[in-house]
């Protein structure tokens, strides 16, 4: 489960940074200068990484055996700027608790 947690942490951070770049670099340049190039590069990259993030999030969600609400919270992290960083911390902490409980149950 630790590998799933680490994958989630990395993708959540990368998707969060890319979303900030889309919202605060790509779109302003496009709207203020009419130059669509940065937005045309950053937006598809964010979209691709977000799809990978969804798969990684689903993997962690199934391994932790969480309710659907938790998965929906994880999904929302890639849609709202800066939210990914807060959600990532919370999810990782909860996932590590679940992992510790699963390991102690397996030893017993």
Secondary structure as GFF3:
##gff-version 3
##sequence-region A 1 108
A	DSSP	alpha_helix	2	21	.	.	.	ID=ss1
A	DSSP	pi_helix	22	26	.	.	.	ID=ss2
A	DSSP	alpha_helix	27	33	.	.	.	ID=ss3
A	DSSP	alpha_helix	37	64	.	.	.	ID=ss4
A	DSSP	alpha_helix	68	76	.	.	.	ID=ss5
A	DSSP	alpha_helix	83	107	.	.	.	ID=ss6
###
